[in-house]
Amino acid sequence: MVTIADVAKAAGVSPSTVSYSLSGKRRVSAETRRRVERSVLELGYHPNAGARALAGKRSHILALAVPLRTDVYVRIVMEIATSVTVAARKQGYDVLLITNDEGPDGIRRLAATGLADGVILMDVELDDKRIPTLGDLRTQAALIGLPDDPRGLSCVDHDFSAAGALCADHLADLGHRDIAFIGYGSGIYRRHAGYAERTLAGFGARAKELRFLHRPCEGIYEGTAGALGRILSDRPHTTGFVVQNEAAIGPLLSLLRTSGRTVPEDASVIALCPDHLAEQHAPALTAVTGPAKELGRIAVEQVMSRISASTRGEQPTDRATPGGPLLDDLPGALLDTPPPGAKARISISEHHARPRRPPISPSGGVAPKPPSACRTRTARNCSIPPAARR
């Protein structure tokens, strides 16, 4: 096994200089640091984590609390977890996975053992019970999700409220007036998952002049069939559908076809889902989406900033996702403080039918066009409802 002495010999410096070069605790010339780094790479040297923890009072480990639930979309969870791991390795950190079901007890265990220098929480609930524990223990943490009260912790998330509003705007622009929001299973709303609650709230606030209803859906075929059946029983003239439950997208498209409603001729479907999922359906889905990988990268930057500030004896800078859309095609859009005028992104595929006349207000007049925060390309699965056609 390669030792620090081997690296020192190859670089022509002392072992202490190698240590200072790697830890950054003392000033080392740029040329010396380059020689050390080159020797580290050539020899394949890996510092001993236990020794580093004893010497610097750091474990160089970040804990990531991941949701292991049957009602989450696993691919998104893995994309974020992978992004966290890659970003942490660039900072010289490893990642320890813990599960959400450990709750506050898992946070206390981490703090008691000193296993991790910081914690990143996923699947944050509006009244998440882990957050007060993090504050009480003074644990450096970042949240992928926005609770009602972050308690001074750093947060990063997509603006789900704006995403919900975009869905309402898009269908209203097409002339739809009877719209259904097909959400996640009822358990997700009972535990107040932030992404579900905020999307529905944003949709509802923007859709006040539309006739809309919300139906939870478990995502399996039978659950989707039940949700669609209740929607059409209560509102048989529904022509617009918003789907946030990724597992329900395929079953819904199939059920609409078998019920004689062709997409996009008779109904429009817009989904809140990743690009790759939107592209695999036929017809191609209209989707409001955002890069999940950026959430993991930013969360690592946030928690590392807090760890560094704490090490210097400074008060960590508290950063939270501000109001306003965060999703954009621009590289700097998913920042804690987005640039002025940052726009939410709606990703839409080809051959979208555009409305031939302005939407009609409930009173019968021409409704003003709702303010839109999205850029649109054309799409294949959104139609003009018959009542809005010439």
PAKEVEX-937281 format. One line per field, with one value per residue (C-alpha): x, y, z; residue number from 1; residue in three letters. Coordinates in Angstrom, 1 decimal, padded with zeros to 4 digits. Example, Ala and Ser with C-alpha at 12.3 -4.5 7.8 and 13.67 -1.06 7.14 Angstrom:
// residues 2
x = 012.3/013.7
y = -004.5/-001.1
z = 007.8/007.1
fike = 1/2
fitor = ALA/SER
//
This chain:
// residues 390
x = 000.0/001.3/002.1/002.5/006.3/006.2/004.5/007.0/009.9/008.5/007.7/011.0/009.4/008.9/005.8/004.6/004.6/002.5/000.1/-000.1/-000.6/-003.5/-005.2/-004.6/-003.9/-000.7/000.5/002.4/003.8/001.8/004.7/005.2/001.4/001.5/004.4/002.6/-000.7/001.1/002.8/-000.5/-002.1/000.9/001.2/-002.5/-002.2/-005.4/-005.2/-006.3/-009.8/-009.2/-005.9/-007.4/-010.3/-007.9/-005.6/-008.2/-011.3/-013.1/-014.3/-014.5/-017.8/-021.2/-024.4/-027.2/-030.7/-032.5/-036.2/-036.7/-040.5/-042.7/-044.4/-041.3/-039.9/-036.7/-034.9/-035.0/-033.8/-030.8/-030.0/-029.8/-027.9/-025.4/-025.0/-024.3/-021.7/-019.9/-019.9/-018.7/-015.8/-014.6/-014.3/-012.4/-015.5/-017.2/-021.0/-022.7/-026.3/-028.9/-032.7/-035.5/-037.3/-034.6/-036.0/-034.7/-033.1/-030.8/-029.7/-028.9/-027.0/-024.8/-024.1/-023.2/-020.8/-019.2/-019.6/-020.3/-019.2/-022.5/-025.9/-028.0/-031.7/-033.9/-037.7/-038.2/-041.7/-043.3/-043.2/-040.2/-039.4/-035.7/-035.1/-035.5/-033.1/-030.5/-030.8/-030.6/-027.4/-025.9/-025.3/-024.2/-026.9/-028.5/-032.0/-033.1/-036.6/-038.1/-040.0/-042.3/-039.6/-036.0/-034.7/-031.6/-030.6/-029.5/-032.1/-032.3/-035.3/-037.2/-039.9/-042.8/-045.4/-044.3/-044.3/-047.9/-048.8/-047.1/-049.4/-052.5/-051.3/-050.4/-053.8/-055.6/-053.7/-055.0/-058.6/-059.2/-061.7/-062.4/-059.0/-058.1/-054.9/-053.8/-051.4/-049.5/-051.0/-052.9/-050.1/-047.7/-050.2/-050.9/-047.2/-047.1/-044.3/-043.2/-042.9/-046.5/-048.1/-046.4/-047.2/-050.9/-051.0/-049.4/-051.7/-054.8/-053.9/-053.4/-056.5/-059.1/-061.0/-060.9/-063.1/-060.6/-060.5/-057.6/-057.6/-054.8/-053.6/-051.5/-049.9/-050.6/-053.0/-055.9/-055.3/-055.1/-058.3/-060.1/-058.9/-059.8/-063.2/-064.0/-062.8/-065.1/-068.0/-067.7/-066.7/-067.5/-066.4/-062.8/-060.4/-057.1/-055.1/-052.1/-050.1/-047.6/-047.4/-044.8/-046.1/-049.6/-048.5/-048.5/-051.7/-053.5/-052.6/-053.7/-057.0/-057.8/-057.3/-059.5/-062.2/-062.3/-060.5/-057.6/-054.5/-054.1/-057.3/-059.7/-057.6/-054.4/-052.0/-049.1/-046.8/-044.4/-041.6/-038.0/-037.2/-036.3/-039.7/-041.6/-039.8/-040.6/-044.3/-046.4/-047.6/-044.6/-045.5/-045.7/-043.7/-042.6/-039.2/-035.9/-032.4/-032.5/-028.7/-028.2/-030.1/-027.4/-024.5/-025.8/-026.7/-023.1/-021.8/-024.1/-023.1/-019.4/-019.7/-021.3/-018.6/-015.8/-017.4/-017.8/-014.2/-013.1/-015.2/-017.6/-021.4/-022.5/-024.3/-027.9/-029.2/-032.7/-034.4/-036.2/-039.6/-039.8/-039.1/-035.7/-035.9/-034.3/-032.2/-029.4/-026.5/-026.9/-030.6/-030.6/-028.7/-029.7/-030.2/-031.3/-030.4/-033.1/-035.8/-034.9/-037.7/-039.2/-038.7/-041.3/-039.9/-042.2/-041.8/-042.9/-046.0/-048.0/-051.4/-051.7/-055.1/-056.8/-058.4/-057.8/-059.2/-062.8/-063.4/-066.2/-068.3/-068.1/-065.6/-062.0/-059.8/-056.5/-053.6/-052.2/-048.6/-046.3/-042.9/-042.0/-040.5/-042.3/-041.4/-044.1/-045.7/-047.6/-050.0/-051.8/-054.9/-057.4/-060.6/-063.7/-065.3/-062.3/-062.1/-063.6
y = 000.0/003.4/005.6/009.4/008.8/007.2/010.3/012.6/010.7/010.9/014.6/015.4/017.0/016.0/014.0/017.1/019.1/016.4/016.6/020.4/020.3/017.8/019.4/023.1/023.9/025.8/027.7/025.7/027.0/026.2/024.4/022.2/021.4/020.4/018.0/016.5/016.1/014.5/012.0/011.2/010.5/008.5/006.3/006.0/007.3/007.4/009.2/007.0/008.3/007.3/009.2/012.2/012.2/012.1/014.8/017.2/016.3/015.5/012.2/013.4/011.7/013.2/011.4/011.2/010.4/008.7/007.7/004.0/004.0/002.3/005.6/007.4/007.4/005.4/006.7/010.3/009.3/007.5/010.4/012.7/010.2/009.7/013.4/013.9/011.1/012.5/016.0/014.8/012.8/016.0/017.6/014.5/013.2/009.9/009.4/007.3/006.4/006.3/005.8/008.2/005.7/006.3/009.8/012.0/008.9/008.4/012.0/011.6/008.5/010.2/013.1/010.8/008.7/011.5/009.3/012.3/015.9/016.9/015.6/016.0/015.2/014.1/013.8/016.7/017.1/020.5/019.8/017.4/016.1/015.7/019.4/020.5/017.6/019.0/022.4/021.2/019.1/021.9/019.5/021.1/020.1/020.9/020.0/018.8/020.1/023.2/022.8/025.3/026.3/025.5/026.8/028.4/025.3/025.6/024.3/023.7/022.6/023.0/025.6/023.2/025.9/027.6/024.2/023.6/027.1/026.5/023.4/025.5/028.3/025.9/024.1/027.4/028.9/026.0/026.8/023.9/024.7/021.3/020.1/017.2/017.0/013.4/013.4/011.0/008.4/009.7/008.6/011.2/014.0/012.6/013.0/016.4/015.8/019.3/018.6/017.2/019.8/022.8/021.6/021.2/024.5/026.3/024.7/025.4/029.1/029.6/027.6/029.5/030.5/026.9/024.0/021.6/018.7/016.8/013.1/011.2/008.1/005.2/004.9/001.2/000.5/-000.3/002.9/005.0/003.5/004.2/007.8/008.4/006.8/009.1/012.1/011.3/010.5/013.8/015.9/014.0/016.9/017.0/017.5/018.5/016.3/017.2/014.2/014.4/010.7/009.4/005.8/006.9/008.4/005.2/003.7/007.1/007.3/003.7/004.2/007.4/005.5/002.6/005.0/006.5/009.7/010.2/012.2/014.9/015.1/014.7/015.4/017.0/015.5/017.5/015.7/016.8/014.3/013.9/014.4/010.8/009.7/012.2/011.1/007.4/007.7/007.8/010.3/012.3/013.9/017.6/017.9/020.4/019.2/020.1/018.6/016.4/016.1/019.8/019.4/017.0/019.1/022.2/020.5/019.2/022.8/024.1/021.6/021.9/025.7/025.3/022.8/025.1/028.1/026.1/025.0/028.6/029.4/031.5/031.4/029.3/031.3/030.2/029.9/028.8/028.6/031.9/032.4/032.5/029.8/028.1/025.9/027.2/026.1/028.4/026.8/029.1/028.7/026.2/028.4/029.3/032.8/032.7/035.5/038.2/037.1/033.4/031.4/028.1/025.6/023.7/021.0/020.2/017.9/018.3/019.0/021.0/022.3/025.9/027.5/029.3/032.0/033.4/031.4/032.1/033.4/031.9/035.0/034.5/037.2/036.9/036.2/038.0/035.7/034.4/035.5/032.7/032.0/029.3/029.0/026.4/024.3/022.5/019.4/016.3/015.5/018.8/019.7/022.4/021.2/021.1/024.1/026.3/025.4/027.5
z = 000.0/-001.0/002.0/002.5/002.7/-000.8/-002.1/-000.3/-001.8/-005.3/-005.1/-003.5/-000.4/003.3/004.5/006.3/003.1/001.4/004.3/004.1/000.3/000.6/003.6/002.7/006.4/005.5/002.5/000.0/-003.3/-006.4/-008.0/-004.9/-004.7/-008.4/-007.8/-004.8/-006.7/-009.7/-007.4/-005.7/-009.0/-010.4/-007.2/-006.6/-003.0/-000.9/002.5/005.5/006.6/010.2/010.4/008.7/011.2/014.2/012.8/011.5/013.5/010.3/009.0/005.3/005.0/004.2/005.2/002.6/003.8/000.9/000.7/000.5/-000.1/-002.6/-003.5/-004.8/-008.4/-007.8/-010.9/-009.7/-006.3/-007.8/-010.1/-007.1/-005.0/-007.8/-008.3/-004.6/-004.6/-007.7/-006.3/-002.9/-004.3/-006.1/-002.6/-001.3/000.6/000.6/001.1/003.7/002.9/005.6/005.2/005.8/008.0/010.7/011.2/014.0/015.7/012.6/012.9/016.6/015.9/013.3/015.6/018.5/016.6/014.6/011.4/009.2/008.9/007.4/006.3/003.2/003.5/000.6/000.4/002.8/004.2/005.0/008.8/008.6/012.1/011.4/011.0/014.6/015.6/013.1/014.7/018.2/017.5/015.4/012.6/009.3/006.8/003.5/002.5/-001.0/-000.5/001.1/004.4/005.9/008.4/007.3/010.7/009.3/007.2/003.5/001.0/-002.7/-004.7/-007.9/-007.6/-007.7/-007.1/-010.3/-012.1/-011.1/-012.2/-015.6/-016.1/-015.5/-017.8/-020.6/-020.7/-020.3/-023.2/-025.3/-024.3/-021.9/-019.2/-017.5/-016.1/-013.8/-011.7/-011.2/-008.2/-006.1/-003.8/-000.8/001.6/000.1/000.8/004.3/005.1/003.5/001.0/-000.1/-003.8/-004.0/-001.8/-003.4/-007.0/-006.2/-004.4/-007.4/-009.8/-007.8/-007.3/-011.0/-012.1/-010.1/-013.2/-014.5/-013.6/-012.1/-009.6/-008.0/-007.6/-005.8/-007.6/-006.5/-010.0/-010.7/-013.6/-011.3/-009.3/-012.4/-013.8/-010.6/-010.6/-014.2/-013.6/-010.8/-012.8/-015.8/-013.5/-011.7/-014.8/-018.0/-020.2/-018.8/-021.7/-019.9/-017.7/-015.5/-014.2/-011.4/-010.5/-013.0/-012.6/-013.8/-017.1/-019.2/-017.7/-018.2/-021.9/-022.4/-020.5/-022.5/-025.8/-024.7/-023.5/-027.0/-026.2/-028.6/-027.5/-028.8/-030.8/-027.9/-024.8/-023.7/-021.2/-019.5/-017.1/-014.4/-015.0/-016.3/-019.9/-020.5/-019.2/-021.3/-024.5/-024.2/-024.6/-027.8/-028.5/-027.1/-023.8/-023.0/-019.7/-017.1/-016.0/-014.4/-014.0/-010.9/-010.9/-010.3/-006.9/-005.7/-006.8/-005.2/-002.0/-001.7/-002.3/000.3/003.1/002.2/002.6/006.0/007.1/006.0/007.8/011.0/010.8/010.6/013.6/011.5/011.4/008.4/005.7/005.6/002.1/001.0/-002.4/-002.9/-004.4/-008.1/-010.8/-010.8/-013.9/-017.1/-020.0/-018.8/-016.9/-014.0/-013.5/-010.6/-008.1/-004.6/-005.8/-009.4/-011.8/-012.2/-014.5/-014.3/-016.0/-015.3/-018.0/-019.8/-022.0/-024.9/-027.8/-031.5/-033.5/-030.9/-032.0/-031.2/-030.2/-033.1/-030.9/-027.5/-024.5/-023.5/-020.0/-017.9/-018.5/-022.2/-023.1/-024.3/-021.3/-021.0/-021.6/-018.3/-017.5/-018.6/-017.2/-019.8/-023.2/-025.4/-028.3/-030.1/-028.7/-029.9/-027.1/-026.4/-028.3/-028.6/-027.0/-029.3/-027.5/-028.3/-032.0/-034.7
fike = 1/2/3/4/5/6/7/8/9/10/11/12/13/14/15/16/17/18/19/20/21/22/23/24/25/26/27/28/29/30/31/32/33/34/35/36/37/38/39/40/41/42/43/44/45/46/47/48/49/50/51/52/53/54/55/56/57/58/59/60/61/62/63/64/65/66/67/68/69/70/71/72/73/74/75/76/77/78/79/80/81/82/83/84/85/86/87/88/89/90/91/92/93/94/95/96/97/98/99/100/101/102/103/104/105/106/107/108/109/110/111/112/113/114/115/116/117/118/119/120/121/122/123/124/125/126/127/128/129/130/131/132/133/134/135/136/137/138/139/140/141/142/143/144/145/146/147/148/149/150/151/152/153/154/155/156/157/158/159/160/161/162/163/164/165/166/167/168/169/170/171/172/173/174/175/176/177/178/179/180/181/182/183/184/185/186/187/188/189/190/191/192/193/194/195/196/197/198/199/200/201/202/203/204/205/206/207/208/209/210/211/212/213/214/215/216/217/218/219/220/221/222/223/224/225/226/227/228/229/230/231/232/233/234/235/236/237/238/239/240/241/242/243/244/245/246/247/248/249/250/251/252/253/254/255/256/257/258/259/260/261/262/263/264/265/266/267/268/269/270/271/272/273/274/275/276/277/278/279/280/281/282/283/284/285/286/287/288/289/290/291/292/293/294/295/296/297/298/299/300/301/302/303/304/305/306/307/308/309/310/311/312/313/314/315/316/317/318/319/320/321/322/323/324/325/326/327/328/329/330/331/332/333/334/335/336/337/338/339/340/341/342/343/344/345/346/347/348/349/350/351/352/353/354/355/356/357/358/359/360/361/362/363/364/365/366/367/368/369/370/371/372/373/374/375/376/377/378/379/380/381/382/383/384/385/386/387/388/389/390
fitor = MET/VAL/THR/ILE/ALA/ASP/VAL/ALA/LYS/ALA/ALA/GLY/VAL/SER/PRO/SER/THR/VAL/SER/TYR/SER/LEU/SER/GLY/LYS/ARG/ARG/VAL/SER/ALA/GLU/THR/ARG/ARG/ARG/VAL/GLU/ARG/SER/VAL/LEU/GLU/LEU/GLY/TYR/HIS/PRO/ASN/ALA/GLY/ALA/ARG/ALA/LEU/ALA/GLY/LYS/ARG/SER/HIS/ILE/LEU/ALA/LEU/ALA/VAL/PRO/LEU/ARG/THR/ASP/VAL/TYR/VAL/ARG/ILE/VAL/MET/GLU/ILE/ALA/THR/SER/VAL/THR/VAL/ALA/ALA/ARG/LYS/GLN/GLY/TYR/ASP/VAL/LEU/LEU/ILE/THR/ASN/ASP/GLU/GLY/PRO/ASP/GLY/ILE/ARG/ARG/LEU/ALA/ALA/THR/GLY/LEU/ALA/ASP/GLY/VAL/ILE/LEU/MET/ASP/VAL/GLU/LEU/ASP/ASP/LYS/ARG/ILE/PRO/THR/LEU/GLY/ASP/LEU/ARG/THR/GLN/ALA/ALA/LEU/ILE/GLY/LEU/PRO/ASP/ASP/PRO/ARG/GLY/LEU/SER/CYS/VAL/ASP/HIS/ASP/PHE/SER/ALA/ALA/GLY/ALA/LEU/CYS/ALA/ASP/HIS/LEU/ALA/ASP/LEU/GLY/HIS/ARG/ASP/ILE/ALA/PHE/ILE/GLY/TYR/GLY/SER/GLY/ILE/TYR/ARG/ARG/HIS/ALA/GLY/TYR/ALA/GLU/ARG/THR/LEU/ALA/GLY/PHE/GLY/ALA/ARG/ALA/LYS/GLU/LEU/ARG/PHE/LEU/HIS/ARG/PRO/CYS/GLU/GLY/ILE/TYR/GLU/GLY/THR/ALA/GLY/ALA/LEU/GLY/ARG/ILE/LEU/SER/ASP/ARG/PRO/HIS/THR/THR/GLY/PHE/VAL/VAL/GLN/ASN/GLU/ALA/ALA/ILE/GLY/PRO/LEU/LEU/SER/LEU/LEU/ARG/THR/SER/GLY/ARG/THR/VAL/PRO/GLU/ASP/ALA/SER/VAL/ILE/ALA/LEU/CYS/PRO/ASP/HIS/LEU/ALA/GLU/GLN/HIS/ALA/PRO/ALA/LEU/THR/ALA/VAL/THR/GLY/PRO/ALA/LYS/GLU/LEU/GLY/ARG/ILE/ALA/VAL/GLU/GLN/VAL/MET/SER/ARG/ILE/SER/ALA/SER/THR/ARG/GLY/GLU/GLN/PRO/THR/ASP/ARG/ALA/THR/PRO/GLY/GLY/PRO/LEU/LEU/ASP/ASP/LEU/PRO/GLY/ALA/LEU/LEU/ASP/THR/PRO/PRO/PRO/GLY/ALA/LYS/ALA/ARG/ILE/SER/ILE/SER/GLU/HIS/HIS/ALA/ARG/PRO/ARG/ARG/PRO/PRO/ILE/SER/PRO/SER/GLY/GLY/VAL/ALA/PRO/LYS/PRO/PRO/SER/ALA/CYS/ARG/THR/ARG/THR/ALA/ARG/ASN/CYS/SER/ILE/PRO/PRO/ALA/ALA/ARG/ARG
//
